[in-house]
Amino acid sequence: MTETLYWIWLTQCPGLGATRLRQLLELAGSPEALWAAGEEELARMGVPQALRGPLLDKRLDRTRTILQACDRLGITVLTPDSPAYPDSMRRTADAPAVLYCRGRLPEWGGRPWIGLVGSRQADARGLTLARRFGAEIAACGGVVVTGMAKGVDAAAAAGALDQNCPVVGVLGGGVDVVYPRENAALFERVAGQGCLLSEYPPGTSPNARHFPARNRIISALSDGVVVVQAAEGSGALITARWAAEQGREVFSVPGPAGEALSRGCNLLLRDGAILAESGLDVMREYLYRYPGAVRMQKAKCKMQNETDTENRSGAHRCATGQRPPLDGLTSEQRAIVDALAEGPLQLDALIDKTGLPAARVLPQLTVLQIKKILNQLPGKQYELSGG
């Protein structure tokens, strides 16, 4: 708690941005050392004159008030030396010195975290896409990260929550402040199934200046960022830019030519973003980075079940996790189906898993494709078709 006190004190010093703060910590070694340093010591560290004044204000009243509010509201304070502080964030140059967390932060590093962002003024098409992407990514085993704004953000969060999966909502105000007000019920769901995060202390009202900074946290937390629907000047493009600078994948959902709400997404595609037409397209990129965590086949069947239920078309339904019928298959074909039961495999991995000679696997793959039992994906990958 003592160390947390000095971290919060440091964030309350006027004029200290995240980058400058990290530079000062490299000079001093710790927030407590900066708090204890006098003017001469700060000068020896090379701290500019303009910053020495705030650092010489050693009062901790405001800091203690923040800690008391966190304790009262059940808010956890995460700092870069906290075990729960996400490694992806810790490694960025402008990592927040403090993250306030309401709820439970999902374990980082075991499965993909995917940022889903887009227009606040999304149309019906954009809202439907955002909710579907959120649901599909969650069903595949991903954690949805979003900004909790109205429009695409809210729809994506709702889609993931509908799959009983956690969502990480990153805010431009305090985690106890609901904005916009119409998202109050959604905020409670996110805090209950995942968490709300902010670098701003409790009680902080959302401010236009905060949102670009908020966007860097969304991208830093994420393995990849998906822009679902965005006009040319959308703030979602700021998140995409942060993601590219931080070395994250940028995905974009194409839209009709000439539509204003599609312009930003189409520009991203022109500039090299990965085209994504579904959440499955996004999660396929992480199959080998997170072996065993990405559940493509399970998600495909689950989403098909829900689609069938909604339209009641009477089409064949594929139960979640259920393999295609094995009647009439040879033992070699059954071995291939068994190997693909947990998700897609690249050809070499499939051969290794079946234990069959390559000369026997290749013709059986062709037969299984003709029977519509499996599909071939780009990069010589194969997956079960779901029946």
Protein Blocks (a to p, Z undefined) as FASTA:
>chain_A
ZZmmmmmmmmmpghiafklmmmmmmmnopaklmmmpcfklmmmnopafklmmmmmmmcfk
lmmmmmmmmmmnopacddfkbfklcfklmmpmklcfbdcdedjdddehjaccddddddfk
bcfklmmmmmmmmmmmmmnopacddehighjlmmmmmmmmmnopacddddfbdfkbccdf
klmmmmmmmmmmmccddfbdehiacdfklmmmmmmmmmmmpmbdcdfbdcfklmklmmmm
mmmmnopacddddddehiaklmmmmmmmmnopacdfbfklmmmmmmmmmghkacfklmmm
mmmmmmmmmnonopacddehiacdfehiafklmmmmmmmmnoccdfklmmmmnopafklm
mmmmmmmmmnopaccdehhiacdehZZ
